[in-house]
Amino acid sequence: MLNQAEIMSEFLEPSSTKSKAKPARFPSIDEFSWIWVGLILLFACSAIIAPGTVSRGSILAMLPFAGILAIVATGQTLVIQQRGLDMSAIGMVSLAGIVMARTGFAFDSIVLAVVISVCVGGIIGIVNGALVSRVAITPLVATLAVNALLIGFARSLTGNVPVDVPTVMQTISHAQFLGLPVNVWFALAFVASAWLITRKTVVGRRFIAVGVNPRAAQAAGVNVLKYKIGAYFASAVCFSAAGMLLAGFIGSASQTSGNDYLLPAIAAVVVGGTPFTGGRGSVIASAVAALFMAQLGQLVLALGAGAAVQLLVQACAILLATTVRHLPELLRKLRKERR
């Protein structure tokens, strides 16, 4: 176990004060790199088993949904890095699309609609964070309760009838830039922003330190409460953005829009290698895993499998990823034993 001084020196000190660089070694595959190997193997298998799934048309049809899933997975990764879990993704994705649609028509401004939707999502995220970190309710229980309230509110806004989305938002969600769907570029922006903040800033080092050991971080003078609530705030903003893009792409918003973006997002985080023990994590690996999950679903559909088989395949992918994550440690132990 690391003591407080070791933890704080690792995550709270500027990079310039750390020890000198270690001798160069050959690059190794860590727990966050296996997903790249899995993604390459998946596309190779897809090209052999179902070539139609790797055609340009199929990939372009899959990428918008993969981008939306990557945004949700990014938010979920940040929460899991703080030893939490946000089960309100279903309600948040659904409600964001509905609020955007309603306010977009009411104010005749898509910009104002987006701002209002993000603000609503941010407030809900703060409520989630306060319930978990301030009231000390288990994350699973707190976010499930909030999710139920969000779905109820979404139903009251729509009357259980899907609402149309402003044409401007539909145009944005279906647009392409440099040959890629705009949803993918939005996903890249969210992932890059989260990566830069958590890996290249003092705030990010403290964020990781809080996830690794909240008590040690508190003893070092870090405001633990602020970072825990901030993680849920960031996840809610990601869910809101995903909900608006999804509603624009589909052309309508309803209380069931987010049903397919809870378990697949958590699966993407797990497959990407982020542990539930907090601290360590990779939003890039989670985003790549989102692409993996989207392509895997497309492959299963192309083979004519039903919904039950899709869930079984997802479960197998999670189990395989969890097992593969421990391979580097196992290989290191075997090498030491041979020496």
N, C-alpha and C positions, 0 to 999 in steps of 0.2 A: 504493500500500500504506500502511496506517496504521501509525505507529510505536507503541511500547509505551505512551507517555504518552497518546496519543489513544485507544487501545483501553481503557485502564484508566479514563480520565476518562469514557468513554461508559458503561461497564458497572459500575464499582466505586464511583464517587462517589455519594453521596445525591443525590436529585433536586433538593434545595434548593440545592446548590452548582453546578448546571449553569447555563449561560448563559440569558439572558432569552429568553422565548418569541419565536418568529419571527412576523412579521406573518401575519394570518389569510389562508388561501388556500382556494380551492374544493376540496372533497374529491376525491381522485383514487382510482382503482382500483389497488391495489397487488397484489403477487403472491399475497397471502392472501385477497383479496377476490373474485377471479375465480370462485372455487368457488361463491359465492352466486349469481352470474349464471348459472353453469352449472346449479345446482340448480333455479332458477326456470324456465330453458329446458327442462330435463328433464321437470319436472312438466307444463309446458305441452304439450310433445310427447306425453307420456303421455296427457294428457286428450284429445288429438286422435286418436292412433293406437290406443290401448288404454284407453278410458275406465274399464274395470273396475279398472285398477290404481290409480286415484286415488279409488276409493270408500272410504267410511269403514271398511268391513270389511277391504279389502285393505291399507289403510295401517296399521290396528291390527295386522294379522297380520305386516306387515313390520317395524314399529318395534322389537319386542323383539330381533330379530336385528341390526338396525341399531345398537341401543344396545350390544349385546355387541361388535360390530365396532368401535364408537367407543371402547370401553374399551381394546381391544387396540391400536387405532391410537394412542391417547394414550400408552401405554407405548412403542410403537415410535417415536413422535415424539421423546420424551425421549432415547432412545438415539441416534437419528440426529442430534439436535442436538449430541451429543458425538462426531460423526464415526464412529459405530459402526453396528451392525446386529445385531438379535437374531433369529436363525433358530430359536431354541428355543421359539418360540410354540406350535408344534404340540404338542410334548411337554408343555409347561407347562400349556396349556389342558386337555389330556386328563388329565394326572396330577392336577391340582387337583380336577377333578370326581370322580375315583376316590377320592382321599384323603378328600374331604368325605363321599362316600357311605359308605365303609368306617368311618371314625371316627364318623360320625353314628349309625350303627346300633350300633357297638361301645360308645360312651359314652352313647347315648340323649340326646344334647345337640347341637343344631344349632349353637349358639353356640361350643361347644368345637371342633366339627368345622371351623367356619369359621376359627377362630383357628389351629388346627393346620395347615390348608391354606395359609393366608397365611404362616405361619412357614416352612413347607417351601418355598414359592415364594420367600420372601425369601432363604433360605439359597442356593438355586439361583442367584438373581440375583447374590448376592455372589460365588459361584464363577465365574459368567460374567464379571463385572467384573474379578475378580482375574486370570483367565486372559488377558483382553484387555489390561488396563492394567499389570499387575504382571509377568506372564510374557511379555508382548508377543507373544501369538499373534494373528494376524489375526482380527477379529471374526467373519467368515464361517466360518472354520475352527473356531474355538473354540465358537461357539454351535451349529454343526451337530453337532459331536461330543457336546456336552451334550444336544442334542435326541435323538440316537440312544440315549444312555443313559437318558433319561427315557422314551422309547417302550418300550425294553426292560423297564424297571422297571414301567411301566404294564401291559405284557403279563403279567408275572409276578404282578401283583396280581389281575388279572382272569381269567387263563387263557384270554385271547382271547374271553371271553364278557362281554357288557355287564352291568353291575351296576346294581341298582335304587337310586334316590335317595330319601332320607327324604321322607315326605309333606309335612313342614313346608317343606322347601326348594322342593318343587314348588308349594306354595301361594303362597309368596313370589314365585317367578319368574312365576307366572301372574296375580298380583294387578294391580289397576289403582288409580291414585290421581289424582284430579282429571281423570279421563277419559283418562289416558295410562298405558301399561304401566309397572310398577315398574322394569323393566330400563332404561327411558329415564331415569327419575329417578336411578338409580344412575349411569348414564353421565354425566348432567349434573353429578352430584356429583364424579365423578372429573375431568372436564374442567375444571370451575370451580376445583377444588383445585389442579390442575396449573397452570392459568393464573395464579391468584393468587400461587402460590409463585414461578413463574418470572418474572413481570412486576412484582410489587409488593413484593418483599422483597429484602434485601441478598443472601441466599443465591441467589435467582434471578438477580440481576445477575452474581454471580460464576459461576454455572452457565453463563450465556450467554457470559461472557468466556472461560471455559475452552474452550467449543466453538469460539469465533472464533479464538483463538490460544492454545493450551496453554502455549507457551513464555513468551509475554508475561505470561500469568496467573501462571505459576510465578515469574517474576521479580518480580511485584508482591506475592508472598507468599501466593498462593492455593494451598491444598492440592489440586492437580489430581487426584491419585489418589483422594481422597475423593469428588469430584464425578463422576468417571468411573464408579467402582464404584456410587455412589449412583444413577446413571442406570439401570444394569442392575438394581439392587435395585427401583427404582420400576417398571420395566417388568415385572419378574416378579410384583410385587404386582398390577399391572393384569391380567396374564395369568391369575393365580390367580382373581381376582374374576370375570373373564369366563368362566373354565372352570366355576366353581361355578354361576353364573347359567345358563349353557348347559345344564349337566347337569340343573338343576332344571326348566328349561323343557321339555327333551326328555323327562325322566323317567327317564333312564338315563345311565350314563357308560361310556366305552370308550376304548381306546387310539387310536381313529380320530376321536374327537370334535373335535379341534382341526385336522383336515386343511383345513378351509375358512377358517381364520383366520390364515394366514400371508401368502400373496400378496395377498389382498384388503386386509389391513391395511397392507402396504407400499404397495400401490396407492393407498390412501386418503391416506397421508402424502404421496406424490408428487403426487397430484391436488390435495391441499390446499395445495401450494406450498412445503413444507419442503425445502430443498436438502440434498444429502448432504455438502456442504462444511462443515457444522457451524455452530453459533451460532444463526443466525436460524431461526425456526420458529414454528408456531402450532398449539397443540393444539385450538383452536376450529375452525380451518380443517380440520384432520384429521378432527374429529368430523363436521363438515358434509359432508366428502368421504365419510365412512363412510355417511351417509344417502344421498348421491348414488350410491355403489356399490350399496347395497342396493336402491334404487329402480330403478337401471339393470338389475340382475339380474332383478328382478321383471318389468320391461317386456320383457326378452328372452324370459323364460319364457312370458309371456302371448302373445307372437308365435309360440310353438311352436318356438323355436330349440333346438338340442341343446347339449350341454356344450362342444363344439368352438367353436361360434359364440359362446357366452358368453365363453370365454377370448379369442377374437378381439376381441370388443367391449370387454372390459376393457383389452386391449393398446392398442386405438385410443384409448380414453379417457385412458390414461396418456400416450401420444404427444401427443395434443391438449393435455392439461394442461401438459405440459412446454413445448410451443411457445407456448401462450398466456401462460405465465409471463413470457416475454421481451418481450411486446407493450408494456408500459409503457416499458421502456427504449428500444425501437425508436421509439415515438411521440415520446419526448423528443428523440431524435436528429433525427427528421424536423422537429420544431418548430425546433430550433436551426439546422438547415440552411436552413429557410425564412427565418429572421430574418437 
